Amino acid sequence: MLGAVQREPVVLNARPVSRLQFAGLAIIGLGASIAPLDFSVNIAFPAITAAFALETREIRWVAVSYVLTYGSLMLAFGALGDRIGHLRVFRAGLLLGALAFTWCALAPSYAWLLTARVLQGVAVALTLSCAPALATSLFDEARRTWALSMYGGMAALAGVIAPLVGGVTMGVLGWPGVYWFRVPVVLLAFFCVPLLARRLATPPARKGLIYDVTGMVMLAASTALLLLAPAIMRADALVWPALPLALGGLVLMVAFVLRQRASDTPFLPRSAAGNLDFVIPNLAATVVQSTSFSIPLVLPFYLTRMGGWEPLANGMLMAAWAVGALAGSGIAARLVRVLGVRRAAFTGGALVTLGLACIAPWPAEPQVALMVACLVVQGIGIGLYQVAYSDIVVAALPMSQRGVAGSLTMVTRTIGIVLGVSLLTWVLQSVEAAALARGADADAAFMAAFEAVFCAAAMVAGGTFALSALRRRTWFDRATRG
């Protein structure tokens, strides 16, 4: 519990879930799948690079332009959904998504593709900012954790399917196929929205409240600058080009915080924003995402360089990680009932740390059984933590701010991924370069860097949860038991 921050009523008995509620949840999951299905774009990077005659390093802007856009707008759109209705924002995101995917697939140049990816980022921010709020609105409060678990499971399932469907459509349509296959998905969700509207259990909007446009622009700009700063850093270059961006982002963020403190309707309730039992799980979520991103960032290089694996085999092994996340999401509701939401979150963090620590000493020759076991454990930890963490955030804020709560859980994920890409890439390249300078051969230098990345990730994740446990109520307060 967060004491004064906890505002949700405790409901002991939940009504049975109807087929129409399941259908509504499926519609939300289908619409929200446009984000995890974007994993399919990764397998198209070589084809896009060749199609537009790019240097290899330029392809990163396909990811950066998209992530920066939705990461900076998510919170603002979540707050907008709280004001005008979550379903309106969700539906607008689906329609814009169909346009964005079509534009991406038809892009005649790299500049047009990046512009379309920005538009896609706006669409994803609109959709995902309000999807968790809609998912929980379908059910009694007693089923809130279960609803979040099911929602997380659908996202994890989309992540499993993405590279497989993307690979098939690329074989038929080339690199645009990774965008074309999502057009019918998003349109199907859009046309099913009227069915969803009939099942919503809570008031759709906070009418009469002022939406602070200036404040939200400040928040979006500061977030974008703070995310862009680490994204442009390179291990072989000075950090000074990123400093003005980081400083500008910090200045805008401070100005936004001061504006919020003077507001009668602040973005987050003051009781939550100043409570460590609320702040620490959000910081821990960022760490979980940043350290876990070492897996998709480094493992493909390990499998290709040390095992000579083909892309299809790489994708199949990475699917084991996604299956673990799916399993973790699936068992989260039951573990929350048994352990309490905060102990379940701590257990997820411990499994994340254990999985990373077990990957660090992998031998130079890939061993399938060992790799699958480690990836499944780590994936279970991510799935469990994300659901339990989402439940902590949603329970801490009033029902009238479910859009803010749901979008906050996505923003911490985005920040974590951006930080993970920047910092883990720096560790990998720095350690490998140092080993080569000492006379190590290429394979030995890479394995030294591989071990360093996962050791660092495990220590950061484990250290974060160990230190945060010093404040016992953050993870172990018995009052948090579901």
N, C-alpha and C positions, 0 to 999 in steps of 0.2 A: 504494500500500500504506500501511497505517497501522502498519507495523512490528509491535510487540507486540500491537497491537489486532487485527490480522488473524488470525483463528482458523480460517478455512475451508480445507479441503484443496483443493489445486489438482488438478483432474481434466482430463486432456488429451483423452481420448476419450469421447465421449458415445454412448450407445446410441440407435438410431433412435427417433423419437417414434411411438407407436402411436395407433391411432384412439381407443382407450379413454382415453389420456392427453389427447388433444384434447377428447374429450367431457367429461372431468373439468374441464379448464380452462374449457370453455364454461359448465359449471354454476357454477363460481366467478364467472366474469364476469357471468353472468345475475343471480346473487344480489347481487353488488357493484354492479350497475347501478342499484340503488335510489337511490344517491347522485347520480350524474350525471344521471339522469332527473329529478331535482328541479329542473333548469333549466326544466322546463315550467311550474313554478309562477309564474315571473316573468311570463309572459304572462297569467296569471289575476289579477294584482294589481288591475287596474282593476275587474274583475267582482266580486272579493271586497270591495273597498272599497265598491262600490255595494250589494252584497247586505247588508252589515252597517251601512250608513250611517256609514262611518268618515271621519275627516279623513285626507287623503292621507299625512301623516307617520306615522300610526298603523300603516299597512300594513307598515312596516319590521320590526315585531315578529314578523311571520310568518317572516321570515328570521332575525332575531336569536335568537329562542327556540330555533330548530332548530340553528343553527350553534353557539351557546354550549353547548348540551347535548352534541352529539357531539364538539365540540372539547375539552371538559373531561373527557370520559369515555374517549376513545379510548385513551390510554396505559394507563390502569388496566385496561381490558378486554383490551388486548394482552398485558399481564403475566398476567392471569387465564387467557387462552388458553394461555400457556406452561406454566401450572401444571396445568390440568384438561383441556387438549386444545383445539386450535384449532377442530376440527370441531364440538365441542359449543357453543362460543361462537357460531360462525358460524350454526349451525342455530337457536339461540335467537333470534338477531337476525332471521332470516328470518320466524319465526313471529310475533314481536312486530311486525315490519314490516307483515305482513298486517293485524293488528289496528289498528295506528296509521293506515294508509291508509284503512281502512274508517271509523274514528272521524273522521278529517279530512273525509272526504266527507259524513258524516252530521251534522257539527257544527251544532247549532241556533243557536249564538251565537258571537260572536268569542272570548269567553273559552274556550269549549269547543274551538274550533279551535286556539287557542294551546296549550292543554293537550295536545291530540292531537299538535301539532308537537313538543312536548317529548318525548312518547312516541316519535315518529318519530326524534328525535335519538338516543335511547337505542338504538333498533333499528339505526340506521345505525352507531353506534359499535361495537356488538357485531359486526356483519357485517364492516365495513371493517377493523376492528382485526386480524382474523385472515385476511382474504382473501389478502393478499400471501404470508403464510406458507404457506397451503394451496397457492397457485399454484406456489411454488418447491418444495414438498414432492412434487409430482407427477413431478418430473424429476430427472435426474442434476445434480450441482453444475455440471458443464460447461455445462449449458443454463440456468443460473440467470438470466443476463442476457436470454437469449431469452425465458424464461418471463415475466420482468418486462416485457419489451417487448410481448409479446402481451397481457398483463394491462392494461398502459397503453393499448394500442390499443383494447381492448374498452371501456374507460372512455371514451376519446375518441369512439368510435363511438356510444355511448349519449348522449353530449353533443350529437352531431349530430342524432340521432333525436328527442331529447326535445321541442324546441319544435314539431316537425312533428306528432308523435303527440298532444302536448298540445293543439295547436290543433284537430285533428280531433275529439278527444273532448270538448273544450269546446263545439264546435259542436253536438254531440248531447246532452250531459249538463249543460252549463253549467260553472261553475267547479269543481264537484266532480269533473268528468271528469279533471282533472290528477292526481287521487288514485286514482280508480277504476281507471284503466288499469294501475296498478302492482300491484293486488291479484293478478290472475292471474299476473303476471310473478314475483312473490315466492313465490307458492304453487307454481308450477312448479319453481322452484329448490329449494324446501323438499322436495318429494316426490322430486326427483332426487338428493338428498344421499346416500342409501344406495349409489348407483352410484359416487359420489365416494369414499366411505369405502374401497372396495376397491382404490383406486389409490394411496393415500397411501404414500410411500416412507420416511418418517421416523417415529420414535416419537411418538405423539400428545400426550404430556404429560410434565411433570417431576414425577412423583409423589413425595411425601414432603417437598417443599419448602414452607416456610411462606409463605402469601400475606399480605403486610402490609396488612391492611384499613385500619388507622389511617393509614398512610403514603399509601395510594391515595386515601383520602378527603381528606387534606390536599392532595394533588396536584390532584385534581379541583376542589376548592374554590378553590385559588389560581389555577388556570388559568381557571376561570369568572369570577372577579373581575377578572383581568387582561384578559380579553377583553371583559367588560361595560363596563369603564371607558371605552375609546375609543368603544364603540358608543353611549353615551348623550351623547357630546359633540356640540355643534352649533356651527356657525361663527358664529352670531349670539348666542351665550350664553357666559357665563364657564365656565371649565373646573373650577371648584372642586367641583361635585357629583361629578365623576369621581375626584377626588383620594382621598377616603376608600376607595373601591373599589380603586384602584390600590395604595394603601399597604397595605390589608388583604391583597391578593393577594401583594404582595412579602414581607410578614411571613410568611405561610403558606408561600410558596415557599422562603424561607430556612430555615424550620423543617423543611420536607421534605428539603432538601439536607443539613442537619445530621443528620437522622435516617438518611438514606441513607449518610452517611459512617461512621456508627457501626454499620451493619448488616453482617452476615456475607454476606448475599445481596443486594447493592445492585441497584437498578432497572437501572442501566447499569454495565457493568464499569468500574472506576476507570481502567483503561488507555485506555478510549475517552472517558470523560467529561472527562478532563484532557488530551486530545490535540487540538491545533489542527487537525491534518489531518482529524479527524473533526468537530470543532465548526464549522469554517469552512463546509464544504458545507451544513450544516444552517442556518446563518445566511443563507447565500446563497440557499437554497431559499425561505426566508421572504421575502427581498427580491424574488426572481423572481415569486412569487405576488402580493405586494402591488403591485408596479409593473405587472404584467400585468393586474391587475384594473381598471386605467384603461380598458381596452377595453370590457368590458361595462357599465362604469359611465357612461362619457361618450359613447361612440359613438352610442347610440340618440338622445340629445338632439341631437347634431350632425346626424344623418340627418333627424330630424323637423323641427328648426328651420331648418336651412340648405338642406335638399333637399326638404322636404315629403313625405318617404317614408312609406308606409303600414307598419303593423306587420309584415305578411307579407314585404315587401321588406327591412325591417330584419333580420328573422330569417334570410332567405336570405343576406344579406351576412355576418351573424355566423356562419353555417354555414361560410363560407370559413375563418374563424379556427379553428373546431373541426376542419375537414378538415386544416388545417396541423398541428394537434396530433396528429391521427391519423397523418399522414405521419411526423412526427418520432418518434413512438413506434415506428412500423414500421421505420425505418432505424436505430434506436438500437443494436440488437444488432450489426449489421454494423459500424457506426462504432466501437463499443467494441472489436471485434476488431482493427480497423485502427489506431486511435489510442490505445487504452487507455481505461479507464473515466473517469479524471479529465480527460484531454484532451477526451474526448467531452462531459463535463459542462461544461467551460469553453467549448467550441464552442457548446453550447446556450445558455449565458449570453450569449455574444457575439451570437448571432442574436436573442435576446430584446431586447437593448439596441439592435441595429440596427433592428429592427422598430419599436420605440417612437420612436426618433429620426426615422425616416422618416414616421411619422404626424404628428409635431408641426407640420411646415410645410404640411399639407394646405390647399388653397385653400377659400374660403368656399363655392364651388359643388362639391358632391361629384363626384368622377371615379371611375367604377366600376373601371376597370382598375388605376388607382393604388391604390385602397383594397384590392382583392382581393390584389394583389401584396404590399403591406405586411402585411396580416393573415396571409397564408399564411406569410411569412417568420417573423413573430413567433410564430405557432402552432407551426411546426416547432421553433423554439428551446425553447418550453415543453415540448413532447412529448419532445424529446431530453434536455433537462436532467432532467426528472422521472424518466425511466427510469434514466439514468446515476447520478443522485443516489440513487435507491432501491437501486441495485446497490452503491454505496459503503457505505450504511448497513447493508444486509443482510450484506455481506461482513465488515464490521467487528465484528459481534456473533456470538456462538456460535450454532449451529443451535438450541440449546435456548431461545434468546431471539428467535426469528423473529417472534413476536407483537409484542414490543416494537419490533423494527426496523420492521416494516410499519406499525404505528400511529404511530411517530415521523414517518414521511414524510407522513402525513396531518395530523398536528398542526401541522407547520410550514406546510403549505398553509392550514390554517384560520386560524392566527395571521396569516399574510400577507394573507389576504382581509379579515379584520377590520381590520387596520391600514390596508390599502389603501382600504377604504370610508371610514374616518374621516379619514385625512390627505388623500386625494385630493379628497374632497368639500369639505374645508376650503380647499384651494388653489383649487378651481374657484369656490366662492362668494366667497372673498375677492378674487380677482383680478377677477372679473366686477363685484363691487360697487365696487371701486376705479376700474375703467374707466368705469362709469356715473357715478360721482361726478366724474370729470374731464370729463364731457360727451359721451362716446362714445355712439353709438346702441346699441340692444339687440343687434343682430347683431354689430357690431364688438366690443362688450364680451364677448360669448360666445366669439368666435373668439380674443380675447386670452387668455381663461381656458382655452380648449381647448389652445392652444399651450403655455401655462404648465404645464398638467397633464402633458402628454406630454414636454415638455422636462425637467421635474423627475423624472418617472419614468425617463427615459433616463439622466439624470445619476446618479441614485441607483443604478440597476442597473449602469451602466458603472463608476461609481466603486467599487462593492462588489467587482466582479471584478478591477478594476485594482489596488486596494489588497491584496486577498487574494493576488494573484499575486506580491506581494513575498515571500511565503513559498512559494518555488518548489515545494516538495514537495507542496503542497496540490493543485496542478493538473497539474504537469508531470513528476512522478517517473516515469522510464521503467519502474520496477518494477511500475507499476500496469497495464501493458499486458496485455490479456486473451489 
